[in-house]
Amino acid sequence: MNQEEQKSAGNPKSEPNWEKDLVNRLAFASLKEQRRSRRWSIFFKFLLFIYLFVLLFTAIGPDFGEKATVGKHTAQVEVNGPISDDSEANAEDIIDGLRDAFEHANTKGVILRINSPGGSPVQSDYIYNEIRRLRSAHEEIPVYAVIVDMGASGAYYIASAADAIYANPASIVGSIGVLMNSFGFVKSMDKLGVERRLYTAGENKAFLDPFSPVEEESTRHIQAMLKDIHQQFIGAVQAGRGDRLSESEELFSGLAWTGQKAEELGLIDGMGDVDYVARELIEAEEVVDFTRKPDLFKRFADRIGASMAGVITRNIGLQGPELR
């Protein structure tokens, strides 16, 4: 092999049509990369579709379409957790669920399934009044409250609007009272050498300020407010329970009792769970849940907002009246 032939053998550019071969290789490599990218794109789109489907299914609920086709049934609406405007147990959602339950053509009776320590007196009163209105508008549909672990304070306020209340012997029932709590940081500020600068228009505007000394007049005013709310609570319970209540002096003291003791005091009517009430009292064993559930995104956002607001109000010691 001469020198010219050796150079040709060692240099690919010396081969015929090497430019075309190089272009083909680059084209095939580009095509393979595009196919690979397309496969990954399809894969991720498929995952996104599955994720969105799960979110939609969660938001709608597994009983989608059930309410439209079900026969004679017992309708259930839950009051679960603290009662407040920004919680799962808020008046708007509970009232919407109750209206759906009463207005369904095949509802034979309604059960309020309660597991709550109480909360806002305003939200509790909204629900209480709507239950009484719906009872009046649908006299043929009985309403029962079933207390699970706890039906205290604002939750009992709501329960007292029902035709009858049932619980477990170990349930916590009652706590008919009102509280309002905060903190005082005046002495801490003195020790730290912090000077409070507060400017107001209105001589009593700062009466709830946790960084200012408590004044006797402000305390009397707060106690008067709480007493008014307490009397509203007592009046609602008396209107709902009537002569079933005992004459015990401790009934409206804020104490809570077991379900067994609550029956003796006339706070509840007997022992039983949701299945018992549906089967034996309403005589419609199938239970359909009409509880309004917020969509997943709203639930997540609300919980973040509520948590942040709760942390702030607790840290500065400002919290409104509560039925707890």
C-alpha positions in Angstrom: 0.0 0.0 0.0 1.5 3.3 -1.0 1.5 6.4 1.1 -1.5 7.9 -0.7 -3.6 4.8 -0.1 -2.6 4.7 3.6 -3.8 8.3 4.1 -7.1 7.5 2.4 -7.6 4.4 4.7 -7.0 6.4 7.9 -9.1 9.4 6.9 -12.9 8.9 6.7 -13.2 12.1 4.7 -11.4 10.3 1.9 -14.3 7.8 1.5 -16.8 8.4 -1.2 -20.0 10.3 -0.1 -18.8 10.7 3.5 -20.7 14.0 3.7 -24.0 12.2 2.9 -23.3 9.5 5.5 -22.5 12.1 8.2 -25.8 13.9 7.5 -27.8 10.7 7.6 -26.2 9.8 11.0 -27.0 13.2 12.4 -30.6 13.0 11.0 -31.1 9.5 12.6 -29.7 10.7 15.9 -32.0 13.7 15.9 -35.0 11.5 15.0 -34.2 9.1 17.9 -34.0 12.0 20.3 -37.3 13.4 19.1 -38.9 10.0 19.6 -37.5 9.7 23.0 -38.7 13.2 23.9 -42.2 12.3 22.5 -42.4 9.2 24.6 -41.5 11.0 27.8 -44.0 13.8 26.9 -46.7 11.2 26.5 -45.7 9.5 29.8 -45.9 12.8 31.8 -49.2 13.8 30.1 -50.6 10.4 31.1 -49.4 10.9 34.7 -51.0 14.4 34.7 -54.3 13.0 33.4 -54.3 10.3 36.2 -53.5 13.0 38.8 -56.3 15.3 37.6 -58.7 12.4 37.5 -57.9 11.5 41.1 -58.4 15.1 42.2 -61.7 15.3 40.4 -62.8 12.0 41.9 -61.8 13.2 45.4 -63.7 16.5 44.9 -66.9 14.8 43.6 -66.8 11.9 46.0 -67.3 8.2 45.6 -71.1 8.6 45.9 -71.3 10.6 42.7 -74.7 10.0 41.2 -75.9 8.0 44.2 -78.2 10.7 45.5 -80.0 10.9 42.2 -80.9 7.2 42.1 -81.2 6.0 45.7 -84.6 4.9 47.0 -86.1 5.5 50.4 -83.2 6.4 52.7 -81.9 8.2 55.8 -80.0 11.4 55.0 -76.9 12.2 57.0 -75.2 15.5 57.4 -72.0 15.7 59.5 -70.9 18.4 62.0 -67.3 17.4 62.4 -64.6 19.4 64.2 -64.5 22.9 65.5 -67.4 25.1 64.3 -66.3 28.3 62.6 -66.7 30.2 59.4 -63.4 29.0 58.0 -63.5 25.4 59.1 -65.0 22.2 57.7 -67.9 22.6 60.1 -69.1 26.0 58.9 -72.7 27.1 58.8 -72.9 27.6 55.0 -71.8 24.1 54.1 -73.8 22.4 56.8 -77.0 24.3 55.9 -76.6 23.5 52.2 -76.3 19.8 53.1 -79.4 20.0 55.3 -81.4 21.7 52.6 -80.3 19.0 50.0 -81.2 16.3 52.5 -84.7 17.6 53.3 -85.5 18.4 49.7 -84.7 15.0 48.3 -87.9 13.2 47.4 -86.8 9.9 49.0 -85.6 11.2 52.3 -87.5 9.6 55.2 -85.5 11.2 58.0 -82.4 13.2 58.6 -79.5 12.5 61.0 -77.0 15.1 62.2 -73.9 13.1 63.0 -72.0 15.3 65.5 -68.5 15.0 66.6 -67.4 18.5 67.7 -66.1 20.4 70.8 -68.1 23.5 69.7 -67.0 26.9 68.4 -68.6 30.0 67.1 -71.9 31.0 68.7 -72.9 32.8 65.5 -72.3 29.8 63.2 -74.0 27.5 65.7 -77.0 29.8 65.9 -77.3 29.9 62.1 -77.4 26.1 61.9 -79.8 25.8 64.8 -82.3 28.3 63.3 -82.2 26.6 59.9 -82.9 23.2 61.4 -85.9 24.5 63.1 -87.1 26.2 59.9 -86.6 23.0 57.9 -88.4 21.0 60.5 -91.4 23.3 60.2 -91.3 23.3 56.4 -91.0 19.4 56.2 -93.1 18.2 59.2 -93.1 14.6 57.8 -89.3 14.3 58.0 -88.0 13.8 61.5 -84.5 15.1 62.5 -82.2 13.3 64.9 -78.9 14.3 66.3 -76.4 11.5 66.9 -73.4 12.5 69.1 -70.3 10.4 68.5 -67.3 11.2 70.7 -68.2 14.7 71.6 -71.2 17.0 71.2 -70.3 19.9 73.5 -71.1 23.6 73.7 -71.8 25.0 70.2 -72.2 21.4 68.9 -74.8 20.8 71.6 -76.5 24.1 70.7 -77.0 22.7 67.2 -78.1 19.3 68.5 -80.8 20.8 70.6 -82.7 21.9 67.5 -83.3 18.2 66.6 -86.5 16.2 67.4 -84.4 13.9 69.5 -80.7 13.4 70.5 -78.9 10.1 70.8 -75.3 9.4 72.0 -73.0 6.7 73.3 -72.7 6.1 77.1 -69.1 7.4 76.9 -69.8 10.4 74.6 -69.1 13.9 76.1 -72.2 16.0 76.1 -73.2 19.4 77.3 -70.8 22.2 78.3 -73.5 24.9 78.0 -71.4 27.9 78.6 -69.4 30.6 76.8 -65.7 31.5 77.0 -63.4 34.2 75.7 -59.7 33.9 76.3 -56.5 35.9 75.7 -53.1 36.6 77.2 -51.6 39.5 79.1 -48.0 40.6 78.3 -47.8 43.8 80.4 -45.3 42.4 83.0 -43.2 40.7 80.3 -42.9 44.0 78.5 -41.8 45.7 81.7 -39.1 43.1 82.3 -37.9 43.4 78.7 -38.0 47.2 78.7 -40.4 47.4 75.8 -42.5 50.5 75.6 -46.1 50.1 74.2 -47.2 52.9 71.9 -50.9 52.6 71.1 -53.1 55.3 69.6 -56.8 55.1 69.4 -59.9 57.1 68.7 -62.6 56.1 71.2 -61.7 55.7 74.8 -62.5 51.9 75.0 -61.2 50.9 71.5 -58.2 49.1 73.0 -60.1 47.2 75.7 -59.0 43.8 74.3 -55.4 44.8 73.8 -53.2 42.1 75.5 -50.3 44.6 75.9 -52.3 47.0 78.1 -53.3 46.6 81.7 -56.8 45.1 82.3 -59.3 47.7 83.5 -62.2 46.8 85.8 -64.7 48.5 83.5 -63.5 46.5 80.5 -63.8 43.3 82.5 -67.4 44.1 83.4 -68.2 44.9 79.8 -66.8 41.6 78.6 -68.6 39.6 81.3 -71.8 41.3 80.2 -71.3 40.3 76.6 -70.6 36.7 77.6 -73.6 36.6 79.8 -75.8 37.8 76.9 -74.5 35.1 74.7 -74.9 32.5 77.4 -78.6 33.5 77.9 -79.1 33.1 74.2 -77.6 29.6 74.4 -79.7 28.7 77.4 -82.9 29.9 75.6 -82.1 27.9 72.5 -81.6 24.7 74.5 -84.7 25.3 76.5 -86.7 25.9 73.4 -85.4 22.8 71.7 -85.5 20.4 74.7 -88.5 21.7 76.5 -89.7 19.8 79.6 -87.3 17.0 78.9 -84.6 19.0 80.7 -84.0 18.3 84.4 -84.0 21.1 86.9 -80.4 20.6 88.0 -78.7 23.8 88.9 -75.5 22.6 87.1 -77.2 22.1 83.8 -76.2 25.5 82.4 -73.0 25.9 84.4 -70.6 24.9 81.5 -70.0 21.4 82.8 -70.0 18.4 80.4 -71.2 14.9 81.1 -71.0 11.4 79.8 -73.8 10.3 77.6 -75.2 8.1 80.4 -75.4 11.1 82.8 -76.6 13.4 80.0 -79.6 11.1 79.6 -80.4 11.4 83.3 -80.3 15.2 83.0 -82.6 15.2 79.9 -79.9 16.5 77.6 -80.3 13.5 75.3 -83.1 11.0 74.7 -81.3 7.7 74.6 -78.3 5.6 73.5 -77.7 4.8 69.9 -75.5 5.3 66.8 -76.4 6.3 63.3 -77.2 2.8 62.2 -79.5 2.3 65.1 -81.4 5.5 64.5 -81.7 4.9 60.8 -82.9 1.3 61.2 -85.1 1.4 64.3 -86.4 5.0 64.5 -86.5 6.3 60.9 -87.0 2.8 59.5 -84.8 3.5 56.4 -81.6 1.5 56.9 -79.8 2.9 53.9 -77.8 6.0 54.9 -76.9 8.6 52.3 -74.4 11.2 53.1 -75.4 14.8 52.1 -72.5 16.5 53.8 -71.0 19.2 51.6 -67.3 18.6 51.1 -65.1 21.5 49.9 -63.0 20.8 46.9 -59.4 19.7 47.5 -57.8 23.0 46.5 -60.2 25.1 48.6 -59.7 22.8 51.5 -55.9 23.1 51.3 -56.0 26.9 50.9 -58.5 27.3 53.7 -56.5 25.2 56.1 -53.4 27.1 55.4 -55.2 30.4 55.9 -57.0 29.3 59.0 -53.8 27.9 60.5 -51.9 31.1 59.9 -54.8 33.2 61.3 -55.1 31.0 64.3 -51.4 31.2 65.1 -51.5 35.0 64.8 -54.6 35.4 67.0 -53.3 33.0 69.6 -49.9 34.6 69.7 -51.3 38.1 70.3 -54.0 36.8 72.6 -57.1 37.9 70.6 -59.9 35.4 70.3 -63.6 36.0 70.1 -66.4 34.4 72.2 -66.6 30.6 71.8 -69.2 28.0 72.9 -66.7 25.5 74.3 
